[in-house]
Amino acid sequence: MNTGDYFRSNSSVLREVVRLFRESPKGNIGLPSLVVNRYLANSSNLRECDSIDSVCASILEKPQLLLSVLEIIEGNKLFGDEYIDHEEFVSRYLGQLPADVFIFAWSELEQLKSLPILGASFHYAKSRESLVYFAQNLVRYAYHFGGIQYDIGEFKRFCSYYSPGLVILNKQPSEFEAMVLHVLSFLDVTIWQVGERWLDDQKHPLVAEDELADRLLRLFKKNGWHFSSGRSTGDIDDESPLATWGGGYNSFFIIRSMGGIDGVDIRGETVSDIGLIIDIGDSDIDITMTGYLERALLEMLNSSGYLRAETREWFTLRVQPGTSLQKAGEFVYGLLKSEFDLKQVSVSVVCDPYRLSSLKPSILAYRDNRNKAIAHQDELNSSFYLCTRCRSYAKKHFCISTAEHPPHCGRSYEMIKTLAHASDSAEYIPIKKGELLDRKRGEFAGVNKIARLMSGGEITRVFLHSLKEYPHPLSAEFNILAFHIARLDGIGLIHRGYSGATPDGRSWKELESSAIGRQCDGIVAVSEGYLNSRMFLAADGGAANILWMTSNLKERLSWGDRRIATEKDCGNLTTLKNYY
């Protein structure tokens, strides 16, 4: 039974909904909690209809209008503790495992609790309106990360192709819920029926309860959604005493881009000092990547449950009593080989005091050379990289990472560069920058070509260092926004969590809503790393043209000596202009 036929056969329920809509306060139409009305189907014109029958006829013609009508009926009363506001919605896309899919069910599913599907945002029915909240999330998702607005055909294709939402129908729906489900069916939202066929529509499969977990895992793998890595070995008991190796002046840990014999080599026996030297012989790994490999290995060690490492002053390894140097070295070797796509890893554990003291100067010199090599990188002498990590939810998003334009999510250029060469992930890719078209604005022919390809032709140009023209598009993983202060032709900076207004009267939510998931002239996301880049928004005057920023951010960056106004100095454009 198609949606129109279902509405006709249940006309009494539809007419009751329409009656409540016609009686609802007109002021509800402008509420900020109206998501479907704002992005997909505006029902305000239905107010002009002469009768209930004419409104019902409009909904029969455009079933998506039912969702927008339901939003307006109760207004603020509808949106209780289930409603997800903009800040909470966006928060699901921040951090290491962003939300990839919204899953709705009528009750918790025990067989799904142990699955490593950390990219799923689960919602369970609390009231008859719960499905409306679920629909809101899908509409907001499609608008911000699919570029869909008031195009029902594109919205249906988006839902059908990417499966951003999944309804697990594990309970007989009420008449009201069945009506909403038929609208979701019309919108091509995936619906699985568990235990019994509750809907007549044959396109929604019947899934046995014991097959649910396997089927969900297959769907996750098909769409490339996020899983838990499950890397921890859990061998260390926090209550047991740990043996400590190293901690003295000559103890050190370093990863170098140098040749060596693949395997583990042990020199000496544990005493007061220890050296852990790892030489990577792969030709793709250069000196600038080794710092990220060091940080990644330390993190892996400390989350492994087997070894713990500290580098606060001097290098220290903490292990369970009885652990041998050989076993520790093999564990480090295995971690690097399993986490990174490296062919030649030479792990040397050195405990001989004379060898340690002779090696220490060369270790310090290597670190100094590495810092200089990183500092000397620029966009003319180093490679460009494409990151598509956020593409699992922002379907047309891409990020261009360069030595002078690190990604706005806060990851470093060295991290993206290393993962592009030393991992099997398809999310990080070296790209050809192409001809330099404009150094100041950061325009490269190769970047423009990638932009057109990755966005399906929606983005034709990207200026890496511009705010006002063709800025870099945003995903959802950012904590700082740069915005154009038009009347003063300057740059403003605002951080996530700031509750006040900018001098031109805008809030974080307003700026974020305008730009998240798209390219937006006048608003661009930036990282702390990019704020300190030599090319920071060079096309708009760079750091010298920052006129206003939040005091919290200014303190965090240690920019107290810079003459830049904050909310403590200026509350509007007049006072900001007078400040300078």
Helices and strands as residue ranges (DSSP letters): H 3-9, H 11-23, G 26-30, H 36-39, G 44-48, H 52-61, H 65-74, G 75-77, H 86-91, E 101-105, G 110-112, E 120-124, H 130-146, H 152-162, E 165-169, H 175-186, E 190-194, E 206-207, G 209-211, H 212-223, E 243-246, E 252-256, E 263-267, E 275-280, G 287-289, H 290-304, E 308-310, E 316-319, H 325-339, E 345-350, H 353-375, E 384-387, G 389-392, E 399-401, H 413-422, E 428-431, E 436-438, E 443-444, H 445-454, E 480-485, G 486-488, E 490-495, H 508-515, E 523-526, H 528-531, G 538-540, G 542-545, E 546-549, H 551-556, H 573-579
